[in-house]
């Protein structure tokens, strides 16, 4: 029952966060569409978008690794003494402010060298504009670091909605300013509008955090707490960098396959990130502080139960997503990309990549969750070692498979390497947690696999016999049918997780009706 209660709580939080994220993505699309409408696509907008992308090109691994390491340590300190924990967080906030100032200054200094390397085709005038706009963006990098840190503070206290809501304010601010300023403004004005969006986002985060976090100026910044943060941060940083290297290797391989293969790889990765950012990343973000709390309290039994329950829940959620992606990858690509100059060759390559990537979602989610569990245990070296092995295997497999099956071999190699990484992580964490036993979950796993086989046949039938419907109508109808049959089957098979969710929903509906009509 405790596991079911945890799953229900996890599902509820993740569902709400997912809705906010999806709304945020629509606002993001609207922001880009309005900028495109007001400014078009010119050499000036090329310079603007290059400048805006620089922090995500240069610094994402740094921000992510620091905030991930910080969260684990901060949660452990909250369990012991919340006042001391807030003093630690205040110290790290100041430290990251210094780090971000140093990194942005360093990047600004090297911009005249960096911009020509990133955009060798730019004219001299375009390069100068890019350098000017990039200096504005990088000078405010401290805002990006603050966004990561305050989001981690809120997550540590299990306040998961604040960071996503603050993101909505960023997009809304940019949209409103672009409308108010009107068309034909300079790129400098547009860049400062984006900076204002970041200022509003961080301000909202600070206001939300104010009621849950007490900031105090530290007497010292660098001490043993900082060393502990760096010891945990650097393996995470190297691991994130290895992933980026893997992406570069995939692009190099794609460049040898055919013309347009690199673009097809990019298009399929965009669709992959949509799935992973809404489901896998959100669930791992929500779970992370719970793992850290259980480990700090030395409650390894609870830690193991939560980890096991999370793996089963993720497998249950990701299986239908994988099946739909594999079967309907051509329809998905048609619906999203098939217009304008996106030709048939590009369609075939992108569809093949997406279908092969679709098989990795379950393994990718398990890999992410177990890696977070290791971080909660303050062990970042084990995930790093396994990531390095997986990256090497991915390179070898991709080269071999590409030779035999073409561009799909790149995605299939990635899928197989992710499967291997998930298996190695499961084995390794089993050595740390002897009580981590999936035997009592075999009943649920068998029901999930059986329901997956049934919806696989249903999906395949829909792809063959519903060709007379339009692409969008076929996708919508098939998705509704597949998810309905899947969760309906799991309910009829009395899968513990689904039955508990349904009963929880029934109780809430009954309570709402009783409260409304005073029954």
N, C-alpha and C positions, 0 to 999 in steps of 0.2 A: 504493500500500500504506500509506503514511503517513496518507493521508486516511481510509482504511478503519480503521486502528488508532485514530485519533482518534475516529471515529464509534462504534466499539465501546466505547471507554472512556467516551465521553459517554453512550451508551445505558445502560451498566451503572450509572454513578453516578446518572443521572436515574431509572432504574427503582427503585433502592434508596431514593432520596429520596422518590419518588412513593409507595412503599409506606408509608414512615414518615408522610408527609403524610396519606394516606388513613386510617391508623390514628388519627392525631391528630384528624382530622375526626370519626371515630366517637366518640372520647373527648369531643370537643366537644359532639356531639349528646347523649351520655350525661350530660354535665355539665348541659346545659340541661334535659334531661328530669328529672333528679333534683331540680334547683332548682324546676322546675315542680311536681313531685310533692310536695315538702316545703313550698313556699310559695304555690303556686297562682298565680292572676292577680288581683291586688288593686291598689288605688291605691298601696300601699306598694311593691309589686314594680315598678310603673310608674316610680316615683321611682328605684328601684335600677337598672333597666336604662337609664334616661336618664343617670344618673351614670356607669355603666360605659361608655357609648357616647361620652362627651364627648371623651376623648383621640383616638378615631378620627374624630371630627367636626372637631376643632379642629387637631390636630397631625400627622396622618399624612403630609402632604406635606413638612413640615419634617424629620421623622425619615427619611423615604425619601430625600429629596434630599441630606441631609448624609451618610448612610451610602453612597449611590451615588457621590457625589463623593469621599468618603474612600477607598473601595475602589480606585478608579483610581489615586490618588496613592500610596496605601500599597503597592500591588503594584509600581509603578515604583521605589519606594524599596527594596523587598525585593530586587529584581533587582540593585540597585547595592550595597547593604550592609544586611544584615538587622538588625544591631545598631542602626544609625541609624534604620532603619525602625520598629523597636519603640519607640525614643525618640519618634519622630514620633507613633506611635499613642497613646502614653501622654499626650502633650501634647494631642491631639485628644479623648481620653477626658475629660481634665480640662475642656477647653473646652466640650464638649457637656454636661458636668455643670453648668457655670455657665449655659449657654444654657437647659437644661431647668429649672433652678431659677428663672431669670428669667421664662420663659414660664408656668410653673405659678403663680408668685406673681401675675403679671399677670392670668391667667385667674381665679384665686381672687378677686381684687379685683373683677372685673367679673361674678362669678356672679349677684349679685342682679339684674343687668340681663339677663344672658345666658339664664338659665333661663326667665323669662317669655317671652322671644322664641322659644325652642326648644319650649316647651310652654305655649302661651297658654291652653289649656283646663284646666290644673291649678288645683285649689283652693289657697287660701292655705296650708293645712296641708301639702298635697302639695308645693307650691313650696318651703316651708321645709325639708322633709325632703330634697328633691332638692338644695338648696343645701348642706346638711350633708354628705350622702353624696358629693357632687361635690368638696367640699373634701378629703375623705379620698383620693379617687381622684387628684385633680390634685396633691396634695402628694407623691404617690409617682410622678409622671410621670418622674422621673429614672430609675426602673427600666425604663420603656418605652424611653427613649433608650439606656440601657445595653444592653438586649436587642438593639436594632438595631446598635449599634456592635460588640459582641462577636460577633454573627453575621457582620458584615462582616469582622472580623479572621480568623475561622475560614474564611470563604469565600476570603479573599485567600490563605490558605495551603492552599487546595483541600481543606479539611476540611469537607465539606458536610453531614455527618450530625449534627454536634453541635447545631446550632441547632434542627433538627427534633426531636431527642431531648429537648432542654430544654423544648420546647413540650409534649411528652407529660407531663413532670413537673408543668407548670402545671395541666393539666386534672386529673391524678390527685390533686394536692394539694387542689384545690377539692372534688372528689368525696369524698375521704376526710374532710375537715373538715366538710362538710355532713352526712355520715352520722354522724360522731362527736358533733357538737353536737346533732343531732336536730332534730325539727320545731319550728315556732313560735318560732324565734329571731328577734331583731330584725333589721331591714335593716342596721343598723350592724354587727352580728356577721357577717352574710353578706358585707358589703362588705370587712370585715377578712379574711375567709377568702380572698377573691379577691386581696387585697393579699399575703397569705401565699403564694398561688400564684405571683405575680409574683416575690416574693423568692426562692422555691425555684428558679424558672426561671433567674433571673439568676445565682444561686449555682452552678447546674449549668454554665451557660455559662462562668463564671469558672474553675471547676475544670477544665473541658475545655481552656480556653485556656491555663491555667497551664503546661502542658507544652510549649506551642508559642509562647508570647508572654511576653516579659520586661518587666513594667511597671516604670517608674522615674518618680519625681516630677520634673516639669520645673522648671527655674529660671525660665522665662518661658512664658506661655501664648500671648499675642498676639504674633505675628511674621509674617514673609513667608510661612511655610507656611500660616498661618491665612488670609492674604489669598488665596493660591492656592486653598484649599478653598472660600472664599466665592465667588470668581470662577467656579468650576465649579458650585457649588451653586445659586446664584440662578437661572440659566436653567433648571435642572432643576426647581427649586421653582415657577417661573412656569409651566413646562410642565405639571406635575402639577395646578396650580391651574386651568389652562385646561381640563383634562379634567373637573375638578369642575364648572366652569361649563357645559360641554357637557351633563353629566348634568342640571343644573338646567334648561337649555333644553329637553331632551327631556321632562322632567316637566311643564314649562309647556305644551308642545305637546300632551302626553297629556291634560292637564286640559281641553282644548277639544274632544277627540274624543268622549268618552262617559263616563258614570258608571262608575267602576271601572277606567278606563284607566290611571290612575297606579299602582294596585295591580298590574294585569297587567304593566306595565312593570317594576315592582319584582320580581315573581315570575320573569319571564323573565331579568332581570339576575342573580338569584340562581343560576339554572341556568348562565348564561354564566360567572359567576365560578368555579363549580365546575370547569368545563373549563379555564379560563385559569390558575387557581391550581395545578392539578395538572400541566398539561403545559407551557403557554407560560411561566409565571413561573418554574417550576423549571428548565427548560432555559436560559432567559436568565440566571438566577442562576448556574447551573453554568458557562456559557460565559464570562461577564463577566471573571473573573480570568484565563482563558486568553487572551482578547483583549488585556487590559491588559499581560500578560506579553510577548506577541509584539510589541506595539507599542513597549514600553519597550526591548526588545532590538533595535529597528529592523529586525526581521525581517518586512518587509511582505509578502514572498512567503508565509511561513507564516501570517501574519495573514489574508491574502486567501483562502488555501486553507481555513482553519478557518471563515471567514465563509461561503464558498460551500458548503462541506460541511454546515454547520449549517442554511443555508436549504433545501437539498435534503432533508436529514433531516427538518426540521420540516414541509415540504410533504408528504413521504411519510407522516408520522404524523398530520397534521391532516386530510388529504383524506378518509379514511374516517369520521372523527369528524364532519366537516361534512356528508357525505352522509347519515349516520345521523340527525343532528340535523334536517336539512331534511325528510327523508322521514317520520321517525317522531316529529316534534314533537308531534302530537296524543297519541300513546301515552305519550310522556315526561311530558307535562303531566297526563294521566289518572293515571299511576302515582304521581306525586309529590304532586299537589294535589287531585285530583278526589274530595273527600269533604266532609262537613259542609255548610257554607254556600257552598262554592265552586261557583257555578252555571254553567250552560251558556254564558252570555254571557262570563263571566270565562274559561272554558275556550277559547272561540273567539279571544278577544283575545290571551291568553297564548300559544296555539299559533301564531298568525300572527306574533307578535313573535319567538318562538323560531326559527321556520323562517327568517325573514329574517336574524336574527342568525347562524344557523348557517353562512351563506355567507361569513362574514368571518374564520373562524378561521385559515385559511392566511395571509391578508394581515395579520392582527393579529400573528401569530407572527413573520412576516418584519419587520414594522414594529418590534416590540419588540427583536428581535435586532440589527437595524441601528442602532437608537437606542443600544443598549448598546455597539456597536462605536464609534460616535461618542464616547460618554462615555469609552471606553478610550483614544481619541485625544485626550482632554481638550478636546473640542469639544462643548459642550452647547447652543450657540447655533443650530446648523443644525437639530437635531431640534426645537428650540423654534419656529423660524420655520415649519417644515413642519407642526408640530402646530397652529399658529395658522391656517395656510391651510386645513388639513383641518377644523378646528372650524368655520370660517366656511362652508366648503362643506357640511359636515354640516347646519348650521342651515338653509341655503337649500334643500338637497335634501330635507330632512325636511319643511319647510313645503310644498314643491311636491308631493311624493309623498303626504303625508298627505291633501292635498286630493283626490287621485285614487283612492288605494287604502285610505284609512283608517289605522288605527293601525299597520299593518305598514309604512307609509311612514317612520315614525320609525326603525325598525330597518334598513330598506333604505337609508335615507339615511346611517346610521352605517356600514353595510357598504361602500357606495360611497366614502365619505370615507376609510375605512381603506385601501381599495384604492388610492386616489389617493396617500395618505401613503406607503404601502409603495413605490409606483412612484417617487415623488419622492425618497425616501431612497435607493433603489437607484441612481438616476441620479446623485445628488449624491455618494454614496460612491465611485461609479465614477470621478469626477473626482479624488478623492484617491488611489485605488488603481487605476491603469491595468492592473495585472496581474490584477484581479478579472474573470475571464472565465468565463462559464457555458457556453461552447461544448462543452467536454469533458464537461459534465454533461447535455447534451441527450439522450443515449441513455437515461440514468436517468429524466429528466423525462418523455420520451415513454412509457416503460414504466409510470411512475406514473399518467400521464393515462389510458392504455389500461386499466390495472387499475381505475382509478376509474370509468370508463364502464361496465365490466362489472359491478362491484358496485352501481353505481347502478341498473342494470336488475334485478339480483337483489333489491335492497332494495325497489324499486317493486313487484316481483312478490310479495314477502313481505307487503307492506302491503295488497295486494289479495286474495291467495288464502289468507292465514292468519288471516282475521277470525274464524274459528270458535274460535281459541285465545284464552285469556285475555290481558289486556294485558301482564302481567308475563312470561308464558310466551312470547308472541309477541316481546316485546322481547329477552329472553334468547336465544331460538333464532335470531332474525334477526341479532343482534349477533355471535354465535358464527359463524354461517354467513358473514356479510359479511367479518369479519376473517380467517377461515380462507381464504376464496376470494381475498381481496385479497393477503395475504402469500404464499399458495400460488402465485398467478399471478406475483407479482414474483420468486419463487424460480425458477419454471419459465422465466421470461423472462430469468433470470440478471441481475437487477438487482444491481449491485455491492454496495450497502449490505446488502441482505437476505442475499445469498449469504455475505458475510463474517460476519454475525451467526450464521447457521446453522452455519457451519464452526467458529466460535469456541465455540459451545455444544457441538457434537459433540466438539471437543477436550477441553473441560472434563469432559464426561460420561465420555469414555474415560479420562481421567486419574483421575477419581474411582473408576471401576470398578477400574482397575489398582492404585490405592493401597489400595483396600479388600480386594481379593483377592490382593494381592502378586504380580500378574502381571508 
